[in-house]
């Protein structure tokens, strides 16, 4: 596989990163597979530097492990972990949303709407799954910030970091951007209407619905 490095708007590291991320998430590179920098550099027709930088980024995303005396290996996905993470999100984020709605101002609504507009625009970008994942996290956070629960938000950010690889897997296989965007807009509309019950119920359904689809995908890959 040779990467076209004549893409002016992406660095070699970005191109390598996207190629390796997709191969790990698709199962083309199986869990536990050694990721030899020299072999990958030769296969992708780049130097070892962008390969190492890409592997370090993938480590931060939970997709690569660096082990003593073994180097980098592809990390495994775990259905039980995915279920637990999204259940935690449903518990904590619905509570945050309930505490936030009454305190949200027009500025909060405007910021959330701008993020939704960017989410929709990201559908037409080359690396839509990467862009969408980041904007998705930012949108959800914009709905909770008015609660002014700094410590809880830090916990949510940590959980989201661990969820990121499962979100990417979900988007890679199901491409469910548009359905999620519709739910996001409805969620924001409920917040604007100060309909706390409807907003929290939709958020809970949204997160656990994603969990169910992700668990099915992970189980399918690990059979």
C-alpha positions as MATLAB code, in Angstrom:
seq = 'XXXXXXXXXXXXXXXXXXXXXXXXXXXXXXXXXXXXXXXXXXXXXXXXXXXXXXXXXXXXXXXXXXXXXXXXXXXXXXXXXXXXXXXXXXXXXXXXXXXXXXXXXXXXXXXXXXXXXXXXXXXXXXXXXXXXXXXXXXXXXXXXXXXXXXXXXXXXXXXXXXXXXXXXXXXXXXXXXXXXXXXXXXXXXXXXXXXXXXXXXXXXXXXXXXXXXXXXXXXXXXX';
ca = [
       0.000    0.000    0.000;
       1.555    3.300   -1.098;
       0.298    6.574    0.279;
      -0.033    9.519   -2.051;
       2.087   12.158   -0.312;
       1.286   14.837   -2.875;
      -1.631   16.044   -0.777;
      -0.838   19.626    0.108;
      -3.434   20.068    2.844;
      -2.238   17.113    4.937;
       1.123   16.305    6.440;
       2.672   12.891    5.970;
       1.972   12.187    9.628;
      -1.738   12.950    9.176;
      -1.977   10.686    6.140;
      -0.176    7.836    7.925;
      -2.297    8.400   11.040;
      -5.567    8.151    9.125;
      -4.448    5.064    7.204;
      -3.340    3.186   10.317;
      -6.348    4.281   12.369;
      -8.764    2.993    9.746;
      -6.896   -0.318    9.395;
      -6.941   -0.908   13.153;
     -10.603    0.050   13.558;
     -11.671   -2.021   10.546;
      -9.872   -5.078   11.896;
      -7.465   -5.192    8.945;
      -4.720   -4.887   11.577;
      -5.750   -7.340   14.306;
      -5.363   -6.707   18.036;
      -1.895   -7.610   19.248;
      -0.282   -7.231   15.826;
       3.248   -5.766   16.111;
       3.537   -2.401   14.377;
       7.117   -2.272   13.155;
       8.079    1.263   12.237;
      10.526    0.282    9.521;
       8.075   -2.131    7.869;
       5.227    0.382    7.996;
       7.449    3.146    6.619;
       8.391    0.942    3.678;
       4.806   -0.185    3.078;
       3.437    3.361    3.226;
       6.346    4.861    1.268;
       7.320    7.379    3.953;
      10.186    7.806    6.400;
      10.046    6.368    9.934;
       9.473    9.800   11.518;
       5.807   10.266   10.471;
       5.156    6.616   11.322;
       6.445    7.082   14.866;
       4.485   10.340   15.275;
       1.324    8.615   14.035;
       1.830    5.691   16.421;
       2.223    8.066   19.360;
      -1.035    9.793   18.419;
      -2.764    6.432   18.099;
      -1.463    5.520   21.553;
      -3.177    8.626   22.968;
      -6.399    7.471   21.228;
      -6.140    4.032   22.850;
      -5.561    2.245   19.549;
      -1.875    1.391   20.042;
       0.060    0.032   23.012;
       3.777    0.570   23.575;
       5.245   -2.312   25.574;
       8.806   -2.782   26.892;
      10.941   -4.971   24.625;
       8.020   -5.398   22.206;
       7.472   -1.927   20.786;
       4.087   -0.873   19.419;
       1.171   -3.274   18.999;
      -2.424   -2.747   17.909;
      -4.727   -2.447   20.928;
      -7.801   -4.606   21.283;
     -11.370   -3.370   21.564;
     -13.498   -4.664   24.429;
     -17.299   -4.899   24.281;
     -17.600   -4.881   28.077;
     -15.501   -1.731   28.335;
     -17.550    0.015   25.643;
     -20.804   -0.849   27.419;
     -19.463    0.346   30.763;
     -18.122    3.621   29.365;
     -21.370    4.560   27.638;
     -23.440    3.573   30.665;
     -21.237    5.882   32.753;
     -21.735    8.642   30.203;
     -25.506    8.169   30.321;
     -25.535    8.388   34.120;
     -23.204   11.348   34.507;
     -24.116   13.401   31.442;
     -27.875   13.256   31.983;
     -27.303   14.524   35.518;
     -25.081   17.311   34.214;
     -27.643   18.240   31.571;
     -30.425   18.389   34.170;
     -28.338   20.747   36.291;
     -27.336   22.840   33.267;
     -30.609   23.478   31.405;
     -32.116   26.034   33.786;
     -28.859   28.012   33.775;
     -28.279   28.040   30.025;
     -28.336   31.453   28.370;
     -28.749   32.512   24.768;
     -24.967   32.532   24.467;
     -24.855   28.865   25.433;
     -27.519   28.056   22.858;
     -25.676   30.027   20.162;
     -22.393   28.231   20.849;
     -24.106   24.829   20.741;
     -25.866   25.710   17.468;
     -22.612   26.825   15.846;
     -21.039   23.497   16.811;
     -24.000   21.664   15.263;
     -23.561   23.639   12.053;
     -19.893   22.634   12.000;
     -20.901   19.009   12.599;
     -23.114   19.097    9.522;
     -20.382   20.770    7.471;
     -17.874   18.130    8.587;
     -19.850   15.482    6.695;
     -18.395   16.843    3.471;
     -14.775   16.899    4.634;
     -12.263   14.189    3.630;
     -11.536   13.040    7.189;
     -15.127   13.379    8.383;
     -14.946   10.712   11.096;
     -11.990   12.424   12.788;
     -13.524   15.910   12.563;
     -16.984   14.717   13.557;
     -15.691   12.918   16.637;
     -14.006   16.050   18.001;
     -16.988   18.287   17.252;
     -19.373   15.739   18.743;
     -17.469   15.858   22.036;
     -17.430   19.662   21.975;
     -21.174   19.851   21.293;
     -22.061   17.606   24.217;
     -19.749   19.579   26.512;
     -21.406   22.854   25.436;
     -24.706   21.600   26.860;
     -23.229   20.868   30.287;
     -20.931   23.822   30.910;
     -23.672   25.982   32.488;
     -23.955   23.455   35.333;
     -20.588   24.794   36.555;
     -19.448   21.363   37.753;
     -15.714   21.497   36.985;
     -14.730   18.214   38.630;
     -17.593   16.322   36.992;
     -16.679   17.789   33.598;
     -13.123   16.534   34.054;
     -14.476   13.045   34.689;
     -16.638   13.297   31.563;
     -13.646   14.422   29.500;
     -11.650   11.427   30.714;
     -14.486    9.031   29.881;
     -14.856   10.636   26.447;
     -11.155   10.139   25.770;
     -11.591    6.431   26.464;
     -14.754    6.352   24.331;
     -13.134    8.014   21.333;
     -11.895    4.851   19.626;
     -15.355    3.283   19.964;
     -16.981    6.400   18.504;
     -14.569    6.259   15.561;
     -15.325    2.554   15.065;
     -19.050    3.341   15.093;
     -18.705    6.071   12.495;
     -16.325    4.070   10.311;
     -18.683    1.097   10.028;
     -22.136    2.615   10.298;
     -21.575    6.164    9.065;
     -24.465    7.257   11.288;
     -23.653   10.966   11.159;
     -27.004   12.200    9.912;
     -29.114   10.251   12.424;
     -26.932   11.516   15.264;
     -27.128   15.090   13.987;
     -30.932   14.914   13.959;
     -30.911   13.747   17.576;
     -28.423   16.479   18.480;
     -30.658   19.179   17.001;
     -33.689   17.781   18.803;
     -31.693   17.666   22.035;
     -30.708   21.319   21.668;
     -34.300   22.271   20.878;
     -35.461   20.592   24.105;
     -32.806   22.549   26.002;
     -33.995   25.817   24.460;
     -37.555   24.961   25.497;
     -36.287   24.194   29.038;
     -37.871   20.749   28.706;
     -35.574   19.005   31.158;
     -37.399   15.661   31.182;
     -37.497   15.287   27.396;
     -33.885   16.420   26.980;
     -32.542   13.988   29.570;
     -34.586   11.098   28.205;
     -33.340   11.768   24.669;
     -29.718   12.062   25.808;
     -29.995    8.778   27.729;
     -31.516    7.065   24.687;
     -28.919    8.618   22.370;
     -25.949    7.368   24.409;
     -27.240    3.877   25.177;
     -28.402    3.443   21.579;
     -24.863    4.175   20.429;
     -23.523    1.745   23.043;
     -25.732   -1.066   21.744;
     -24.541   -0.601   18.157;
     -20.891   -0.300   19.207;
     -21.001   -3.447   21.361;
     -22.451   -5.371   18.407;
     -19.644   -4.098   16.163;
     -16.928   -5.019   18.665;
     -18.346   -8.507   19.213;
     -18.507   -9.025   15.460;
     -14.834   -8.061   15.131;
     -13.622  -10.230   18.014;
     -15.403  -13.456   17.027;
];
